[in-house]
Amino acid sequence: MATKSRSNLSELYLEENKDQIYDNALAEIQSFELPLGTTLRSVYDDQPNAHQRFMEKLDACIRNHDREIEKMCNFHHQGFVDAITELLKVRADAEKLKVQVTDTNRKLQDAGKEVIAQTEEIIRCRVQQRNITTVVEKLQLCLPVLEMYSKLKEQMNVKRYYSALKTMEQLENLYLPRVSQYRFCQIMIENLPKLREEIKEISMSDLKDFLESIRKHSDRIGETAMKQAQQQKTFNTSLQKQNNVNYGRNMHLGRSRILESKNEITLKRTFEEDDEHEEEVLTAQDLVDFSPVYRCLHIYSVLGDGEIFENYYRKQRRKQARLVLQPQSSMHETVEGYRRYFSQIVGFFVVEDHILHVTQGLVTRTYTDELWNMALSKIIAVLRTHSSYCSDPDLVLELKNLIVVFADTLQGYGFPVNRLFDLLFEIRDQYNETLLKKWSVLFRDIFEADNYSPIPVANEEEYKIVISKFPFQDPELDKVKMNHAQILQQSFPKKLPMSQSVPQIYIQVKEFIYASLKFSESLHRSSTEIDDMLRKSTNLLLTRTLSSCLQNLIKKPHIGLTELVQIIINTTHLEQACKYLEDFISNITNISQVTVHTARLYGLSTFKDARHAAEGEIYTKLNQKIDEFIQIADYDWTMSESDGRASGYLMDLINFLRSTFQVFTHLPGKVAQTACMSACQHLSTSLMQMLLDNELKQISMGAIQQFNLDVIQCELFASSEPVPGFQGDTLQLAFIDLRQLLDLFMVWDWSTYLADYGQATSKYLRVNPSTALTLLEKVHRGMKDSSKKNNIFAQFRKNDRDKQKLIETVVKQLRSLVNGMSQHT
C-alpha cells in the first residue's frame, strides 16, 4: 500500500508539473516574445498526448479571453452609441464648414499669387545676396594669398631673396591651405619650388661673384690689415718709450721738465699720426661687400641646405687658399714679390676671421685652425725655398721685417705664429751667411786698397779722427797729454804703428754687428738671447770670414815681407780691440759681460792664427829670397886663389837681410828673432848644399878659401845682432857646421879630426864624416885635375904628391867611419 501510495503521489506531482509547463508556455505566447521555437519545442518534446492537452489548454484560454472581451464591449456600448449620434449631428455643420473653407482657400490662393511672386523675388535676391557674401568671403580669403604672391614677385624682382623665402613660407603654411581648392592656388603651389631653385641658383651665383671679389681684393685687404698692425706696433713702441722716459724722469729730476715736454709733443704727434692713418686706412668690410655670403647662408639655411652651402663654401675657400699659397717663381727677386704674397695670405685669413665672427656655423674655429696649420706648413716651406735664393742681406732683412709684420698681424687675429718665429731663426742663419759674404767682399776691398804702411798723423786733430774710429792708445802721447798740451802738439807729426785697414776693419765689424742687430729686433726675444746671437754672429765674422780673408791675403804672391810685417802688427792691434767690441755689444744690448751665459769673442785665436800664418809666410818668403840670391851665386870652383873679398851676391844678400830686419823692429821680439834665426839657418843650409851639390864634381882650395870669406861675412852679420834679444853667440851657431867644416879644410887638420872623432870635446864635433868625405873627394878631384894641367912640373911637386897620398889615406879612413855609421844604424 505504501508503494502504491508513493506511486500515486509521484503521478500527482508530475501532473501538477506539466500543468505548470503549459501555463508558462501560454504566458510566453501571450507576451508575444519571439521566437516561439523554444516554447513550442518544450511542449512537443513531452509525452505523445501532450499536444492534445496543450490545445485544450489553449482553447480554454481563448474562451476566457472572449468572455472578457464581451464583458468589456457590453460595458462601453452605450457610450459608443452616444458618440455616433453626436457625430451624425455634426455632419451638416461640417459640410457648411467645408464650403466656407473652400471659398476661403480660393480667395486666399488668389490673394497669395502676388505674395508668392514677391516671395520668389525675395528668395532670388536672398540667393544672390548669399552668393555675393560667399564670393566676398572667398575673395577675402584669396586676396591675402594674391597679395602675398604679388609681394613675392616684387621681392624677386628687387632681389630680396631672403624676404621672398619668408613670404613663400607664409604662403605655404598660412595662406595657401585656406584656399587650396582653387586652381590658381595649385598653380602657385607648383611654382613655389621653382622659385626656390631660382633663388638658390641666383644666390649661388652671387656667392661665386663674392668669392671672385675677395680673391681679387685679398692683397689689398691684407695690406690694409698689415698697415694697421704695424701702426699699432709703432704706437705701442712710442707708448713704451714714453713710459721709459717717465721712469727716467724720476731718476733725473733736473731734466724732467724738458724730457716731459718733448715726449708729450712726440706722443701727441704719434697719436695724431695714428688718427690720420686710421681715417685713411679702410677695413675689410669697406673693401668687400659681405652681404652675398650672408644672404646665401640665410637662404640655404631657410631651405634646409645649410650643410650643403657650408661644404661648398669651405671647399671653394680651400681651393682659393691653395692658389694664394702658391708663390710666383720670381718672388725671391724683389721685396714686392714677398709683400704681395704675404698680403694675399693675410687678406684671405682676415676674411675667414670676419666670416667666423659674424656668421654662425659657416666656418668654425676648428676649421680655421686646420686651414691655418695647412697654410702655415706651406708658407714655411715656400719661405725656406725662396729665401735660400736670396743673396742680398738687405732683401733678407726686408723679408724678415715682412715676416714679423705678417706674424704680428695674424697673431692679432688669434692665429698661432710661433712656427714663423722659429723659421726666422733659420732665416737669421741665412741672413748671417749673406752678411758674411758681403763683408768678405768688403774686407777684401779694404785689404786690396791698403798700402800696408803706418798711418801718418800730422796733428792732434788727425790723431783724434783716427782714435774716434779705432780704440788706439799710445802710451807716450797719453803721458805727454797729461803733462802739457804744448808738448803734445810738438809730438806731431808721427806715424801710428797700424795701417789704414785696421780702423776700417774695426768700423766694418761694428757695422756688421749693427746689421746683425737689425735682424734680431722684433723677434720677441730677450736681451740676453739677442746678445748671445750678436756674439755668435760676430764670432763667425771673425773666425771664418775675416780669418779667411787674412789667410788669403797672406798667401797672395804680391804680398812681400814688408806687407807681412804690417799684417802682423795690424792683427796685434785688432786683437787688442776685441775687448772694445765686446763692450760695444754689451752697450747696445744692455747685457753685462759678467752675465753667466754671455759668450766671448774668439778674436784672440783668430788674430793669433793669422799672425802665425803671416810669421810662417815671412819665414817662407825670407827663405825664398835667400834662395834667389843663392841662385845668382857664380863661384869659380877651379880658381887657384881667392879674390881676397867676399862674393858680391852674398854682400847683397846680407844688406837685404839687414834692411829687412830693420823693418822687423815693430814686430814682437820673438817673431823677429825667429825670423832672423830661420834666415841664418836657411842660409847656412843653402851654402852647405852648394858645397855638397852632386853636380859639383871638383873644388879647388882657392874656391874653398873664397867660400870661407863668404862664410866669414855671414858670421860677422850674425855677430852684429841684426835683431836684438839674442844671447851671446846664439845666432852665430847657425853657421857652426860650415865653420868647423871649412876650418878642417883650411887648416888641413885631419889627424885631429880623426883622433878626436866621436868625443864630446872634439874641435870638429859638428863635421859629419860623410859630409867631410864628399867635400874631400871633390877637393881631391880638383887637385888631380890641377896636376894634369901642370903635368910638366909634376916631378918638381913632391909636396902635392904627398898631399894626395894623405888625402887618399884620409878618404879611406873616412869611408870606414861612414860604413861603420851605416852598419851601426
C-alpha positions in Angstrom: 0.0 0.0 0.0 2.8 2.3 0.8 4.4 1.7 -2.5 1.2 2.3 -4.3 0.7 5.4 -2.3 4.2 6.7 -3.3 3.4 6.0 -6.9 0.2 8.0 -6.8 2.0 10.9 -5.2 4.6 10.8 -8.0 2.0 10.8 -10.7 0.1 13.6 -9.0 3.4 15.6 -8.8 4.1 15.1 -12.5 0.6 16.2 -13.4 1.0 19.4 -11.5 4.4 19.9 -13.0 3.0 19.5 -16.6 0.2 21.9 -16.0 2.8 24.4 -14.8 4.7 23.9 -18.0 1.7 24.6 -20.2 0.8 27.7 -18.3 4.2 29.1 -18.7 4.1 28.3 -22.5 0.8 30.1 -22.8 2.1 33.1 -20.9 5.0 33.3 -23.3 2.8 33.1 -26.3 0.5 35.8 -24.9 3.5 38.0 -24.3 4.5 37.9 -28.0 8.1 37.2 -27.2 9.7 35.9 -30.3 11.0 33.5 -31.3 8.5 30.8 -30.0 10.5 27.9 -31.2 11.9 27.1 -27.8 8.5 27.4 -26.2 6.7 25.1 -28.7 9.6 22.7 -28.6 9.2 22.3 -24.8 5.5 21.4 -25.4 6.1 18.9 -28.2 9.1 17.3 -26.5 6.8 16.0 -23.8 4.7 12.8 -24.0 2.8 11.9 -27.2 -0.6 13.1 -25.9 0.9 16.4 -24.6 -0.1 18.2 -27.9 -3.8 17.4 -27.3 -3.6 18.6 -23.7 -1.8 21.8 -24.7 -4.5 22.5 -27.3 -7.2 22.0 -24.8 -5.4 24.4 -22.5 -5.1 26.9 -25.4 -8.9 26.6 -26.2 -9.8 27.2 -22.6 -7.5 30.3 -22.5 -9.2 31.6 -25.7 -12.7 31.2 -24.3 -11.6 33.1 -21.2 -10.4 36.0 -23.3 -13.6 36.0 -25.4 -15.7 36.3 -22.2 -13.6 39.2 -21.0 -14.0 41.0 -24.4 -17.7 40.5 -24.4 -17.9 41.9 -20.9 -15.8 45.0 -21.9 -18.0 45.7 -25.0 -21.1 45.4 -23.0 -19.7 47.9 -20.6 -18.8 50.6 -23.3 -21.6 50.0 -25.8 -23.8 52.9 -24.6 -21.0 55.4 -24.9 -20.3 54.3 -28.4 -23.9 54.8 -29.4 -23.9 58.3 -27.9 -20.8 59.2 -29.8 -22.2 58.0 -33.1 -25.3 60.1 -32.5 -23.2 63.2 -31.8 -21.2 62.6 -34.9 -24.2 62.5 -37.1 -25.4 65.8 -35.7 -22.1 67.5 -36.6 -22.1 66.2 -40.3 -24.3 69.1 -41.5 -22.1 71.7 -39.9 -19.1 70.0 -41.4 -20.5 70.4 -44.8 -21.1 74.1 -44.3 -17.6 74.5 -42.9 -16.1 72.6 -45.9 -17.8 75.1 -48.3 -16.6 78.1 -46.3 -13.1 76.7 -46.2 -13.1 76.0 -49.9 -14.2 79.5 -50.6 -11.7 81.0 -48.2 -9.0 78.9 -49.8 -9.9 80.1 -53.2 -9.8 83.7 -52.0 -6.5 83.1 -50.2 -5.0 81.5 -53.3 -6.0 84.4 -55.4 -4.5 86.9 -52.9 -1.3 84.8 -52.4 -0.3 84.8 -56.0 1.2 88.3 -55.8 2.8 87.3 -52.4 4.3 84.2 -54.0 5.7 86.3 -56.9 7.3 88.8 -54.4 8.4 85.9 -52.2 10.1 84.2 -55.1 11.8 87.6 -56.0 12.8 87.9 -52.4 14.2 84.3 -52.5 16.1 85.1 -55.6 17.6 88.2 -54.1 18.4 86.3 -51.0 20.2 83.7 -53.0 22.2 86.4 -54.9 23.0 88.1 -51.6 24.1 84.8 -50.2 26.3 84.1 -53.3 27.7 87.6 -53.1 28.5 87.1 -49.4 30.1 83.8 -50.2 32.1 85.3 -53.0 33.2 88.2 -50.8 34.2 85.7 -48.1 36.2 83.6 -50.6 37.8 86.7 -52.1 38.7 87.9 -48.6 40.5 84.5 -48.3 42.1 84.7 -51.7 43.2 88.3 -51.7 45.9 87.9 -49.0 47.2 85.0 -51.0 47.3 87.0 -54.2 48.8 90.0 -52.3 51.5 87.7 -50.8 52.2 86.2 -54.2 52.4 89.7 -55.7 54.7 90.7 -52.9 56.8 87.6 -53.6 57.2 88.5 -57.2 58.1 92.1 -56.3 60.7 90.7 -53.8 62.1 88.5 -56.5 62.4 91.5 -58.9 64.3 93.6 -56.3 66.5 90.7 -55.3 65.3 90.4 -51.8 65.6 86.7 -51.8 65.7 86.0 -48.1 62.4 88.0 -47.7 61.0 86.1 -50.7 61.7 82.8 -49.0 60.0 84.1 -45.8 57.0 85.1 -48.0 56.9 81.6 -49.6 57.0 80.1 -46.2 54.0 82.2 -45.1 52.2 81.3 -48.3 52.7 77.6 -47.9 52.0 77.4 -44.2 49.3 80.1 -43.6 47.6 81.3 -46.7 47.5 78.6 -49.4 46.0 75.9 -47.1 42.9 78.1 -46.7 42.2 78.3 -50.5 43.9 75.1 -51.7 40.7 74.0 -53.5 41.2 76.7 -56.2 43.1 76.0 -59.3 45.2 79.2 -59.2 46.4 78.0 -55.8 47.6 74.8 -57.3 49.5 76.7 -59.9 51.1 78.8 -57.2 52.0 75.7 -55.2 53.6 74.2 -58.3 55.6 77.4 -58.9 57.0 77.8 -55.4 59.6 75.0 -55.7 60.8 76.5 -59.0 61.1 79.9 -57.4 63.2 78.3 -54.6 65.5 76.7 -57.0 65.8 80.0 -58.9 66.7 81.8 -55.6 69.3 79.1 -54.8 70.8 79.5 -58.3 70.9 83.3 -58.1 72.3 83.3 -54.5 74.9 80.8 -55.5 75.9 83.0 -58.5 76.2 85.9 -56.1 78.4 83.8 -53.8 80.6 82.9 -56.7 80.9 86.6 -57.6 81.7 87.3 -53.9 84.4 84.6 -53.9 85.9 86.1 -57.0 85.8 89.5 -55.5 87.6 88.6 -52.3 90.2 86.7 -54.3 90.9 89.9 -56.2 90.8 92.1 -53.1 92.7 89.7 -50.8 96.1 91.5 -51.3 94.5 94.9 -50.6 92.7 93.6 -47.5 95.9 92.0 -46.3 97.9 95.1 -47.0 95.4 97.2 -45.0 95.5 94.8 -42.1 99.3 94.7 -42.1 99.4 98.5 -42.1 97.1 98.6 -39.1 99.1 96.1 -37.2 102.3 98.0 -38.0 100.8 101.3 -36.9 99.6 99.6 -33.7 103.0 98.3 -33.0 104.6 101.7 -33.7 102.1 103.3 -31.3 102.8 100.7 -28.6 106.6 101.3 -29.1 106.1 105.0 -28.7 104.0 104.5 -25.6 106.6 102.2 -24.1 109.3 104.8 -24.8 107.1 107.3 -23.1 106.8 105.1 -20.1 110.6 104.6 -20.0 111.1 108.3 -20.2 108.6 108.8 -17.3 110.6 106.3 -15.3 113.9 108.0 -16.2 112.3 111.3 -15.2 112.0 110.1 -11.7 115.7 109.2 -11.8 116.8 112.5 -13.3 114.7 115.3 -11.8 116.8 118.1 -13.2 116.0 117.2 -16.8 112.4 116.1 -16.1 110.6 119.1 -17.5 112.4 119.2 -20.8 112.0 115.5 -21.4 108.4 115.6 -20.4 107.5 118.4 -22.7 109.5 116.9 -25.6 108.0 113.4 -25.2 104.5 114.8 -24.7 104.9 116.5 -28.1 106.3 113.3 -29.6 103.5 111.2 -28.2 100.9 113.7 -29.3 102.3 113.6 -32.8 102.2 109.8 -32.7 98.5 109.9 -31.6 97.7 112.4 -34.3 99.5 110.4 -37.0 97.8 107.2 -35.9 94.4 109.0 -36.0 95.2 110.2 -39.5 96.2 106.7 -40.6 93.0 105.3 -39.0 91.0 107.7 -41.1 92.8 106.8 -44.2 93.0 103.0 -43.7 89.9 101.1 -44.7 88.6 97.9 -43.1 87.8 94.6 -44.8 84.1 95.5 -44.7 84.9 98.7 -46.5 86.8 96.9 -49.3 84.5 93.9 -49.7 80.7 93.6 -49.6 79.9 90.6 -47.4 76.2 90.7 -48.0 76.2 88.0 -50.7 77.7 85.4 -48.3 75.3 86.4 -45.5 72.3 86.3 -47.9 73.3 83.0 -49.4 73.9 81.5 -46.0 70.4 82.6 -44.8 68.8 81.4 -48.0 70.3 77.9 -47.8 69.6 77.7 -44.1 65.9 78.6 -44.7 65.8 76.0 -47.5 67.3 73.4 -45.2 70.5 73.1 -47.2 72.8 74.9 -44.8 75.2 72.0 -44.6 75.5 71.8 -48.4 76.3 75.5 -48.5 78.9 75.2 -45.7 80.6 72.4 -47.5 80.6 74.2 -50.8 81.9 77.4 -49.3 84.7 75.6 -47.4 85.7 73.6 -50.5 85.9 76.8 -52.6 87.9 78.6 -49.9 90.3 75.7 -49.6 90.9 75.9 -53.4 91.5 79.7 -53.1 93.8 79.1 -50.2 95.9 76.7 -52.3 96.1 79.4 -55.1 97.0 82.1 -52.6 99.7 79.9 -51.1 101.3 79.2 -54.5 104.0 81.8 -54.9 105.3 83.3 -58.1 108.6 81.7 -59.4 110.3 85.1 -59.2 109.0 86.1 -55.8 112.5 85.9 -54.3 113.9 88.6 -56.6 112.2 91.6 -55.1 110.7 92.5 -51.7 107.4 93.5 -53.6 107.0 89.8 -54.5 107.1 88.8 -50.8 104.9 91.7 -49.8 102.2 90.7 -52.3 102.5 87.1 -51.2 102.0 88.0 -47.5 99.2 90.5 -48.3 97.2 87.9 -50.1 97.5 85.4 -47.3 96.7 87.9 -44.6 93.7 89.1 -46.7 92.5 85.5 -47.0 92.6 84.8 -43.3 91.2 88.2 -42.3 88.2 87.4 -44.4 87.9 84.0 -42.8 88.2 85.5 -39.3 85.5 88.0 -40.2 83.2 85.3 -41.5 83.9 83.3 -38.3 82.7 86.1 -36.1 79.7 87.4 -38.0 78.2 84.0 -39.0 77.2 81.0 -37.0 78.5 77.7 -38.3 79.6 78.7 -41.7 83.2 78.5 -40.6 84.3 77.3 -37.2 87.5 77.9 -35.1 88.4 74.2 -35.7 88.1 74.7 -39.5 90.1 78.0 -39.5 92.8 76.4 -37.3 93.0 73.4 -39.6 93.2 75.7 -42.6 95.9 77.9 -40.9 98.0 74.9 -40.0 97.9 73.6 -43.6 98.7 77.1 -44.8 101.5 77.6 -42.2 103.3 74.5 -43.3 103.1 75.6 -46.9 104.2 79.1 -46.1 107.2 77.8 -44.2 108.2 75.5 -47.0 107.9 78.3 -49.6 109.9 80.8 -47.5 112.6 78.2 -46.9 112.9 77.6 -50.6 112.7 81.1 -51.8 114.8 82.7 -49.1 117.6 80.3 -49.9 117.9 82.1 -53.3 118.4 85.5 -51.6 122.0 86.6 -51.7 121.3 90.3 -50.8 121.3 90.8 -47.0 119.1 93.9 -47.4 116.5 91.8 -49.1 116.7 89.2 -46.4 116.3 91.9 -43.8 113.3 93.3 -45.5 111.9 89.8 -45.8 112.4 89.3 -42.0 110.5 92.6 -41.4 107.7 91.5 -43.6 107.5 88.1 -41.8 107.4 89.9 -38.4 104.6 92.2 -39.6 102.8 89.2 -41.2 103.1 87.2 -38.0 102.0 90.1 -35.7 99.0 90.8 -37.9 97.8 87.2 -37.9 98.6 86.8 -34.2 96.3 89.8 -33.6 93.5 87.7 -35.3 94.1 84.8 -33.0 96.3 82.6 -35.2 99.3 80.9 -33.7 102.6 82.1 -35.3 105.3 80.5 -33.1 106.5 78.4 -36.1 107.1 81.6 -38.1 109.4 83.0 -35.4 111.2 79.6 -35.4 111.5 80.0 -39.1 113.0 83.4 -38.6 115.9 81.8 -36.7 116.6 79.7 -39.7 116.5 82.8 -41.9 118.7 84.6 -39.4 121.4 82.0 -40.1 121.0 82.5 -43.8 121.0 86.3 -43.2 124.2 85.9 -41.3 125.6 83.9 -44.2 124.7 86.7 -46.7 126.2 89.2 -44.4 129.4 87.2 -44.1 129.6 87.0 -47.9 129.0 90.8 -48.2 131.6 91.6 -45.5 134.0 89.2 -47.1 134.0 91.4 -50.2 134.3 94.5 -48.0 137.3 93.0 -46.2 138.9 92.0 -49.5 138.4 95.5 -50.8 139.9 97.0 -47.7 142.9 94.8 -47.9 143.4 95.5 -51.6 143.2 99.2 -51.0 145.6 99.2 -48.0 149.2 100.5 -48.6 150.4 98.4 -45.6 152.3 101.3 -44.1 151.9 103.0 -40.8 149.2 105.7 -40.6 150.8 109.2 -40.8 149.3 111.7 -38.3 150.2 115.4 -38.9 148.5 116.9 -35.9 146.3 116.2 -32.9 143.1 116.7 -34.9 144.1 113.9 -37.3 145.0 111.8 -34.3 141.6 112.3 -32.8 139.9 111.4 -36.1 141.9 108.1 -36.0 141.1 107.2 -32.4 137.4 108.1 -33.0 137.3 105.3 -35.5 139.6 102.8 -33.7 140.4 102.4 -29.9 144.1 103.0 -30.2 146.1 104.0 -27.2 149.5 105.5 -27.5 151.2 105.4 -24.0 153.7 108.1 -25.0 151.0 110.5 -26.2 148.9 109.8 -23.1 151.8 110.7 -20.9 152.5 113.9 -22.9 148.8 114.8 -22.8 148.8 114.6 -19.0 151.8 116.9 -18.8 151.3 119.7 -21.2 149.2 120.5 -24.3 152.0 122.4 -26.0 154.4 119.4 -25.6 151.6 117.3 -27.1 151.5 119.4 -30.2 155.2 119.1 -30.6 154.8 115.3 -30.7 153.4 115.5 -34.2 153.8 114.6 -36.9 154.2 111.0 -36.2 153.2 107.6 -37.5 150.8 105.2 -35.8 152.0 101.6 -36.0 149.0 100.1 -37.7 148.0 100.7 -41.3 144.8 102.3 -42.7 143.0 98.9 -42.9 142.8 98.5 -39.1 140.3 101.3 -38.3 138.4 100.4 -41.5 138.2 96.7 -40.4 137.1 97.8 -36.9 134.4 100.0 -38.3 133.1 97.3 -40.6 133.0 94.8 -37.7 130.8 97.3 -35.8 128.7 97.8 -38.9 128.3 94.1 -39.1 127.1 94.0 -35.5 124.6 96.7 -36.3 123.4 94.8 -39.4 123.1 91.6 -37.3 121.2 93.5 -34.6 118.7 94.8 -37.1 117.6 91.2 -37.8 117.4 90.4 -34.1 114.9 93.2 -33.4 111.2 92.5 -33.2 111.8 88.7 -32.8 110.2 88.8 -29.3 113.5 87.6 -27.7 115.1 88.7 -24.5 118.1 91.0 -24.4 120.2 88.1 -23.3 119.3 86.0 -26.3 119.9 88.9 -28.6 123.3 89.5 -27.0 124.1 85.8 -27.5 123.1 85.9 -31.1 125.2 89.0 -31.8 128.2 87.5 -30.2 127.8 84.2 -32.1 127.4 86.0 -35.5 130.4 88.3 -34.7 132.4 85.2 -33.8 131.6 83.8 -37.2 132.6 87.0 -38.8 136.0 87.0 -37.0 136.8 83.3 -37.1 135.6 82.5 -40.6 135.2 85.5 -42.8 137.9 87.8 -41.5 140.2 84.9 -40.8 139.8 83.5 -44.3 140.4 86.9 -45.8 143.6 87.3 -43.8 144.8 83.8 -44.7 144.1 84.5 -48.4 145.8 87.9 -48.2 148.9 86.4 -46.6 149.1 83.7 -49.3 148.9 86.2 -52.2 152.2 86.3 -54.2 152.4 90.1 -54.3 152.4 90.4 -50.5 156.0 91.0 -49.6 157.9 90.9 -46.3 157.1 94.5 -45.5 153.4 93.8 -46.0 153.6 90.7 -43.9 155.2 92.6 -41.1 152.5 95.2 -41.3 149.8 92.5 -41.3 151.3 91.0 -38.1 151.3 94.5 -36.5 147.7 95.1 -37.7 146.4 91.8 -36.3 148.0 92.6 -32.9 146.1 95.8 -32.7 142.9 94.2 -33.9 143.3 91.5 -31.3 143.6 94.2 -28.6 140.5 95.9 -29.9 138.3 92.7 -29.3 137.6 93.7 -25.8 136.2 97.0 -27.1 133.9 95.1 -29.4 132.6 93.1 -26.5 131.9 96.3 -24.6 130.2 97.7 -27.8 127.9 94.6 -27.9 127.1 94.9 -24.2 126.2 98.5 -24.6 123.8 98.1 -27.4 122.1 95.0 -25.7 122.3 96.3 -22.1 123.8 93.0 -21.0 126.7 92.9 -18.7 129.8 90.9 -19.7 129.8 89.3 -16.2 126.5 87.5 -17.1 126.8 83.8 -16.6 125.9 82.7 -20.1 127.5 85.5 -22.1 129.6 84.2 -25.0 133.0 85.6 -25.6 134.5 86.8 -28.9 137.1 84.5 -30.4 139.1 87.3 -32.0 142.1 86.3 -29.9 142.5 82.9 -31.5 141.6 84.3 -35.0 144.2 87.0 -35.0 146.8 84.7 -33.4 146.2 82.2 -36.2 146.6 85.0 -38.8 149.8 86.1 -37.1 151.2 82.6 -37.1 150.3 82.2 -40.8 151.9 85.6 -41.5 155.0 84.6 -39.5 155.2 81.4 -41.4 154.9 83.2 -44.6 157.6 85.6 -43.5 159.9 82.7 -42.9 159.0 81.2 -46.2 159.5 84.4 -48.2 162.8 85.1 -46.4 164.0 81.7 -47.4 162.7 82.2 -51.0 164.6 85.5 -51.2 167.7 83.8 -49.8 167.3 81.1 -52.5 167.0 83.8 -55.1 170.3 85.3 -54.1 171.9 81.8 -53.8 170.8 81.1 -57.4 172.7 84.0 -58.7 175.9 82.9 -57.0 178.6 82.3 -59.6 181.6 80.6 -57.9 184.6 79.6 -59.9 185.2 76.2 -58.3 188.5 75.8 -60.1 190.1 79.1 -59.0 193.7 78.8 -57.7 193.4 81.6 -55.3 190.5 83.6 -53.7 189.7 87.1 -54.7 190.5 88.4 -51.2 187.0 89.7 -50.6 183.5 88.2 -50.2 181.3 87.5 -53.2 179.1 90.2 -54.4 175.8 88.2 -54.3 176.5 87.4 -50.6 177.1 91.0 -49.7 173.9 92.0 -51.4 172.1 89.2 -49.5 173.5 90.4 -46.2 172.5 94.0 -47.0 169.0 92.8 -47.9 168.7 90.9 -44.6 169.9 93.9 -42.6 167.3 96.2 -44.2 164.6 93.6 -43.8 165.4 93.0 -40.1 165.2 96.7 -39.5 161.6 96.6 -40.6 161.1 93.9 -38.0 161.6 96.4 -35.2 157.8 96.8 -34.8 157.3 93.1 -34.6 157.2 91.2 -31.3 160.7 90.3 -30.3 160.2 86.5 -30.6 158.9 86.9 -34.1 161.9 88.9 -35.3 164.3 86.6 -33.5 162.7 83.5 -35.0 162.7 85.1 -38.5 166.4 86.0 -38.1 167.4 82.6 -36.8 165.4 80.9 -39.5 167.0 83.0 -42.2 170.6 82.3 -40.9 169.9 78.6 -40.7 168.4 78.5 -44.1 171.4 80.5 -45.5 173.8 78.1 -43.8 171.9 75.1 -45.1 171.9 76.5 -48.6 175.6 77.2 -48.6 176.3 73.7 -47.3 174.1 72.2 -50.0 176.0 74.3 -52.6 179.3 72.7 -51.5 177.7 69.2 -51.4 175.8 69.5 -54.7 176.1 66.3 -56.7 176.5 68.2 -59.9 179.6 69.9 -58.5 182.3 67.3 -59.1 185.5 69.1 -58.1 186.5 72.1 -55.9 189.9 73.8 -55.7 191.4 75.0 -52.5 191.2 78.5 -53.9 187.4 78.1 -54.1 187.4 76.8 -50.5 189.2 79.9 -49.5 186.7 82.1 -51.4 183.8 80.3 -49.8 185.4 80.7 -46.4 185.5 84.5 -46.9 181.7 84.4 -47.7 181.0 82.4 -44.5 183.1 84.8 -42.5 180.8 87.7 -43.7 177.8 85.6 -42.7 179.3 85.1 -39.2 180.1 88.8 -39.0 176.4 89.5 -39.9 175.2 87.1 -37.2 177.6 88.7 -34.6 176.4 92.2 -35.4 173.0 91.4 -33.7 170.7 92.3 -36.7 167.7 91.6 -34.4 168.1 92.5 -30.7 167.4 89.9 -28.0 169.8 87.1 -28.9 172.0 85.9 -26.0 175.8 85.5 -26.7 176.7 83.7 -29.9 173.3 82.1 -30.4 172.8 83.4 -33.9 176.4 82.5 -34.9 175.7 78.9 -34.1 173.6 78.8 -37.2 176.8 78.7 -39.2 178.8 76.4 -36.8 178.5 73.4 -39.2 180.0 75.4 -42.0 182.7 77.0 -39.9 184.0 73.6 -38.5 183.9 72.0 -41.9 185.8 74.9 -43.6 188.3 75.1 -40.7 189.0 71.5 -41.1 189.9 72.0 -44.8 191.6 75.3 -44.3 193.9 74.1 -41.5 194.0 70.6 -43.1 193.8 69.2 -39.5 192.7 65.7 -40.4 194.8 64.0 -37.8 193.0 65.9 -35.0 189.6 65.2 -36.6 190.2 61.5 -36.9 191.8 61.3 -33.5 189.0 63.2 -31.7 186.1 61.8 -33.7 183.2 60.8 -31.5 184.4 62.7 -28.5 182.3 65.5 -26.9 185.3 67.8 -26.7 186.2 67.3 -30.4 187.2 70.5 -32.2 185.2 69.4 -35.2 182.3 67.8 -33.4 179.7 69.3 -36.0 181.5 67.8 -39.0 179.8 64.7 -40.3 182.2 62.0 -41.8 180.0 61.6 -44.9 180.0 65.4 -45.4 183.7 65.6 -44.9 184.2 62.6 -47.3 182.1 64.2 -50.0 183.9 67.5 -49.9 187.3 65.9 -49.6 186.7 63.8 -52.7 185.7 66.9 -54.6 188.9 68.7 -53.4 190.9 65.5 -54.3 189.5 65.5 -57.8 190.2 69.2 -58.1 193.8 68.7 -57.1 194.1 65.8 -59.6 192.7 67.9 -62.4 195.1 70.8 -61.5 198.1 68.3 -61.5 197.1 67.1 -65.0 197.0 70.6 -66.3 200.5 71.2 -64.8 201.9 67.8 -65.8 205.3 69.2 -66.9 206.2 70.3 -63.5 204.7 67.3 -61.7 208.1 65.8 -60.9 209.0 69.0 -59.1 205.9 69.0 -56.8 206.7 66.4 -54.3 204.6 68.2 -51.7 201.5 67.8 -53.9 202.1 64.1 -54.3 202.5 63.7 -50.6 199.3 65.6 -50.1 197.4 63.4 -52.5 198.6 60.3 -50.7 197.4 61.9 -47.4 194.1 62.6 -49.0 193.8 59.0 -50.2 194.6 57.8 -46.7 192.1 60.1 -45.1 189.4 59.2 -47.6 189.9 55.5 -46.7 189.6 56.3 -43.0 186.5 58.5 -43.6 184.9 55.7 -45.7 185.4 53.3 -42.9 183.8 55.7 -40.5 180.9 56.2 -42.8 180.5 52.4 -43.2 180.7 52.0 -39.5 178.0 54.6 -39.0 175.7 52.9 -41.6 176.2 49.4 -40.0 175.5 50.9 -36.6 172.3 52.5 -37.9 
